[in-house]
Amino acid sequence: MLANLSADIKQYLVVTGNYWAFTLTDGALRMLVVLHFHSLGYSPIQIAMLFLFYEIFGVITNLCGGWLGARIGLNRTMNTGLLLQVLALGMLLVPAAMLTVPWVMAAQALSGVAKDLNKMSAKSAIKMLVPADAQSSLYKWVALLTGSKNALKGMGFFLGGALLTWLGFAGAVLAMAAGLMLVFLTSLLLLKRDLGRAANKPRFADMLSKDPAINRLAAARLFLFSARDVWFVVALPVYLSQTLDWDHWQTGGFLATWVIAYGIVQALAPRLNGINNAAPDGRSALRWAWLLAAVPALIALGLQSFSDVSAAAAATTLIIGLMVFGVVFAINSALHSYLIVSYARADGVSLDVGFYYMANAMGRLLGTVLSGWVFQVAGLAACLWISCAMIVLTALISIRLPSRDQGLSS
């Protein structure tokens, strides 16, 4: 059956398989670090600091990685990301006494470089494998890639909690490193060597986008992902464990279920948007951003109303609210992911995609730091109010994204 597929589809499958395998280990590693170091007595802000270099180097990698992908090919940047993740996992296999905060931050920095090299390469490759006049198909392919990735990230959360329980921290890390090394060796054999290489070698100065539509979309993405991570990355897992007294299985399992469902919704976003032959535009992103802004505000009001009355009612409010947030956020994210691939230039696509995901990484960095600090100082409800404010900023920026009748970029 595989022999009958076109060369482009085969390459899409290789890219997607690489992305899936990487995402599974990335999600598991994040959950391992959060739960393991929380059990060692680390405070929420200390746990957030463990991810600081992960996000900082993600910003740098997306900016430089797009330029590298256009010069040397997306196959090399993707394979480099896989190998660096194996090395990052290897750094965590040292004796427990050596797992100091600076050492874990360094390993997370390497993992951040690896993750964003891999993601930038996968998202850019889709542009090269879908015809330019098939925008509706492009939206569906991007949504499928992004949604399946996030579903697997959720499975990674579950895997991280399970492996921590079954094998301990070192055993879990070793198992993931061995599996990812096999994926790396397979990718070296199967991925095309010239995928995504620009016809004209871009200059280093070309890393910064000069397209107003891409700049606006990047700014909107920054605040959108800050709004998610300000309460999801550190505050929520610690709240579930500390305030609701959930164990590793419950915390990892619940967050895994949420992210898996989020990924499924993302993959189905074209249907949920009611898109048939017409692809979405800036107005679509604006409508969904306004809808999303209301969700964290309602969750915060519910928590503040019920927290002093009934812990069960507060927990129910949080869980239902989190599910609603996941559905609406998934559609917002899928729209953004499609728009950047659509706006990007065909020649040297990784430059525009890399710049956009640099803003995405900056949003995660801001959200991660605020998640630990705000939760420790003011609690989960405060994180949710900040999330609402950031989504409002996303919507205001999205007002100037081009609509379909203005063309793809303006």
Secondary structure, 3 states (H helix, E strand, C coil): CHHHCCHHHHHHHHHHHHHHHHHHHHHHHHHHHHHHHHHCCCCHHHHHHHCHHHHHHHHHHHHHHHHHHHHHCHHHHHHHHHHHHHHHHHHCCCCHHHCCHHHHHHHHHHHHHHHHHHHHHHHHHHHHHCCCCCHHHHHHHHHHHHHHHHHHHHHHHHHHHHHHHHHHHHHHHHHHHHHHHHHHHHHHHHCCCCCCCCCCCCCHHHHCCCCHHHHHHHHHHHHHHHHHHHHHCCHHHHHHHHCCCCCHHHHHHHHHHHHHHHHHHHHCHHHHCCCCCCCCCHHHHHHHHHHHHHHHHHHHHHHHHHCCCCHHHHHHHHHHHHHHHHHHHHHHHHHHHHHHHHHCCCCCHHHHHHHHHHHHHHHHHHHHHHHHHHHHHHCHHHHHHHHHHHHHHHHHHHCCCCCHHHCCCC
